[in-house]
Every structure is written in C-alpha cells, then in structure tokens.
Amino acid sequence: MARRPTRMCVECEELTTDFVVVSEVHAGSGPGFNVYACRGCAPGVPRPPDVLELFDGMGAADSR
C-alpha cells in the first residue's frame, strides 16, 4: 500500500493528507516552495499580495 503525501497546514499547524496549495513562495536564488493548508482552514488563509500590486502604491519619485 502506497503512503499518501502529508503536509502541515499553515494555519492550524496540523498534519493532514487532505491539503490544498494556498500560495507559492518564489526565491531569487534556488527553488521556491508551496504553502499548504487543510481544506477546513484554506478558505480563511489570507491571499498574499501579487508582486505587481506592491508597485501600485509607489509614486513617480519612488520609481527612479
């Protein structure tokens, strides 16, 4: 019998075999990683900002 993958929920910190990816963390050097949550916690996990949304608040003087 094959083992089912197990991940830790980012919210409740419980180990689960019924998980979903809630975000991806990108790295400038090397591979990034996925962030997982159990199905019960997943709807309440805050969505991380999109990198382009971070630049929306910059004024013209800030973008030199």
NUVO-115308 format. One record per residue: residue number from 1; residue in three letters; x, y, z of N, C-alpha, C in turn. Coordinates in pm, 1 decimal. Layout:
<sites>
SITE   seq   type       n.c1       n.c2       n.c3      ca.c1      ca.c2      ca.c3       c.c1       c.c2       c.c3
SITE   NUM    ALA          X          Y          Z          X          Y          Z          X          Y          Z
...
</sites>
This chain:
<sites>
SITE   seq   type       n.c1       n.c2       n.c3      ca.c1      ca.c2      ca.c3       c.c1       c.c2       c.c3
SITE     1    MET       83.2     -118.0        0.0        0.0        0.0        0.0       87.9      124.5        0.0
SITE     2    ALA       59.8      216.5      -91.2      138.9      338.6     -104.0      102.2      439.3        4.8
SITE     3    ARG      202.3      511.4       52.9      177.7      616.9      152.4      120.2      739.5       83.4
SITE     4    ARG       24.9      803.3      147.4      -31.9      927.2       94.3       54.7     1044.1      138.3
SITE     5    PRO       71.9     1142.7       52.5      151.1     1259.9       92.1       86.9     1331.1      211.6
SITE     6    THR      169.9     1383.7      298.5      123.8     1454.5      417.3      189.7     1591.7      419.6
SITE     7    ARG      111.5     1692.6      453.3      163.4     1828.5      462.7      112.9     1892.8      591.3
SITE     8    MET      183.6     1996.2      637.3      139.3     2069.7      755.6       58.9     2191.6      710.7
SITE     9    CYS      -53.4     2213.7      776.4     -139.3     2328.3      748.0      -73.5     2455.2      802.4
SITE    10    VAL      -67.5     2558.8      720.3       -6.5     2685.0      759.9      -87.2     2755.7      869.0
SITE    11    GLU     -215.3     2727.6      881.5     -299.9     2793.6      981.1     -303.6     2718.7     1114.0
SITE    12    CYS     -353.4     2594.7     1112.6     -371.6     2520.7     1238.3     -249.0     2436.7     1276.0
SITE    13    GLU     -151.9     2428.5     1186.0      -26.2     2356.2     1207.8      -44.9     2206.3     1232.1
SITE    14    GLU     -158.4     2151.7     1189.8     -183.5     2007.3     1199.6     -135.8     1939.2     1072.2
SITE    15    LEU      -89.6     1815.1     1084.5      -53.9     1737.0      966.6     -180.8     1682.3      903.3
SITE    16    THR     -187.5     1685.1      770.8     -306.2     1638.7      700.8     -269.1     1573.7      568.2
SITE    17    THR     -351.8     1479.1      526.9     -336.6     1419.7      393.1     -438.3     1479.6      297.0
SITE    18    ASP     -525.9     1568.0      347.5     -627.5     1634.8      266.0     -593.8     1783.6      263.7
SITE    19    PHE     -499.7     1823.5      177.7     -447.2     1959.7      176.6     -464.7     2024.0       39.9
SITE    20    VAL     -452.6     2156.5       38.3     -454.7     2233.6      -85.6     -340.0     2334.2      -81.4
SITE    21    VAL     -290.8     2373.7     -197.7     -187.3     2476.7     -207.4     -256.6     2611.8     -194.5
SITE    22    VAL     -212.2     2694.9      -99.8     -273.5     2826.8      -81.3     -184.9     2939.8     -131.7
SITE    23    SER      -57.2     2914.8     -152.4       31.0     3013.2     -214.8      162.9     2947.6     -253.9
SITE    24    GLU      237.3     3020.9     -335.8      369.8     2976.6     -377.1      468.4     3084.8     -337.7
SITE    25    VAL      579.6     3045.3     -279.9      683.9     3139.8     -241.5      796.5     3124.4     -342.8
SITE    26    HIS      827.6     3234.0     -412.7      932.8     3231.7     -513.8     1063.5     3279.9     -451.9
SITE    27    ALA     1171.8     3224.4     -497.4     1302.7     3260.9     -444.7     1389.8     3315.4     -557.1
SITE    28    GLY     1470.6     3413.7     -525.1     1560.3     3472.9     -623.8     1675.9     3381.7     -659.8
SITE    29    SER     1716.0     3297.6     -566.6     1824.9     3204.4     -594.1     1783.6     3067.0     -542.9
SITE    30    GLY     1759.6     2978.3     -633.8     1717.9     2844.0     -595.3     1567.9     2826.7     -603.6
SITE    31    PRO     1522.5     2706.9     -573.5     1379.9     2678.6     -586.8     1297.8     2743.2     -475.2
SITE    32    GLY     1174.9     2776.8     -506.2     1081.5     2827.0     -406.2     1010.8     2709.2     -341.0
SITE    33    PHE      895.1     2735.9     -282.0      820.6     2627.6     -219.3      672.4     2661.6     -215.9
SITE    34    ASN      590.7     2560.9     -197.7      446.1     2576.8     -187.1      406.6     2587.3      -40.7
SITE    35    VAL      298.1     2659.8      -15.2      241.3     2672.2      118.9      107.3     2599.5      116.6
SITE    36    TYR       85.3     2512.5      213.0      -32.9     2426.5      215.4     -124.0     2459.8      332.3
SITE    37    ALA     -251.4     2428.2      316.1     -348.8     2438.6      424.9     -443.7     2320.7      414.2
SITE    38    CYS     -500.1     2281.6      528.0     -602.1     2177.0      524.6     -728.2     2236.6      462.9
SITE    39    ARG     -817.4     2155.0      415.3     -937.7     2205.4      347.5    -1025.6     2290.0      439.5
SITE    40    GLY    -1022.9     2263.2      567.8    -1102.7     2342.5      661.4    -1049.1     2483.1      680.4
SITE    41    CYS     -917.8     2497.4      682.1     -856.0     2628.6      704.5     -835.8     2708.0      575.3
SITE    42    ALA     -827.9     2641.5      462.7     -791.6     2706.1      336.4     -873.6     2830.2      302.2
SITE    43    PRO    -1007.1     2828.9      319.4    -1082.9     2949.8      283.7    -1045.9     3072.9      367.2
SITE    44    GLY     -993.7     3055.5      486.7     -960.1     3167.8      572.8     -816.3     3215.1      563.3
SITE    45    VAL     -734.3     3147.6      483.6     -594.3     3186.8      470.7     -587.1     3313.5      384.9
SITE    46    PRO     -524.4     3421.3      436.3     -516.4     3544.8      357.5     -435.7     3524.2      229.8
SITE    47    ARG     -481.8     3586.6      123.9     -412.1     3577.8       -4.5     -290.3     3669.3       -1.1
SITE    48    PRO     -172.8     3618.7      -36.8      -54.0     3704.8      -37.4      -66.0     3807.6     -149.9
SITE    49    PRO       -3.5     3924.3     -134.9      -12.9     4025.4     -239.7       60.5     3981.4     -366.0
SITE    50    ASP        6.8     4019.8     -478.7       74.2     3996.1     -605.9      190.8     4094.2     -613.8
SITE    51    VAL      301.3     4052.2     -668.6      420.3     4137.8     -674.4      390.7     4268.5     -747.3
SITE    52    LEU      306.1     4266.0     -849.9      274.4     4388.9     -922.3      186.4     4482.4     -840.3
SITE    53    GLU      106.8     4427.4     -748.8       25.6     4511.3     -660.8      113.1     4591.6     -565.4
SITE    54    LEU      229.8     4540.6     -531.0      319.9     4610.6     -440.6      371.8     4739.5     -502.5
SITE    55    PHE      381.7     4744.3     -635.6      432.0     4862.8     -704.0      323.7     4966.8     -726.6
SITE    56    ASP      196.6     4932.4     -712.4       86.5     5027.0     -734.7       93.3     5146.1     -640.2
SITE    57    GLY      144.5     5127.8     -520.4      149.2     5234.4     -423.1      269.4     5325.9     -437.5
SITE    58    MET      357.5     5294.1     -529.8      478.7     5376.3     -548.3      445.9     5500.2     -629.6
SITE    59    GLY      494.4     5613.5     -585.6      476.7     5737.3     -661.2      584.1     5749.3     -768.9
SITE    60    ALA      573.8     5850.4     -852.6      669.5     5870.8     -961.6      809.6     5895.2     -906.0
SITE    61    ALA      819.0     5966.1     -792.6      950.6     5995.6     -733.8     1015.0     5868.6     -678.6
SITE    62    ASP      933.7     5770.7     -641.0      987.5     5646.9     -583.3     1038.4     5551.1     -688.3
SITE    63    SER     1000.3     5567.1     -813.1     1033.5     5467.7     -915.7     1150.1     5509.2    -1003.6
SITE    64    ARG     1241.2     5589.1     -951.1     1356.2     5634.6    -1031.0     1446.6     5524.8    -1067.1
</sites>
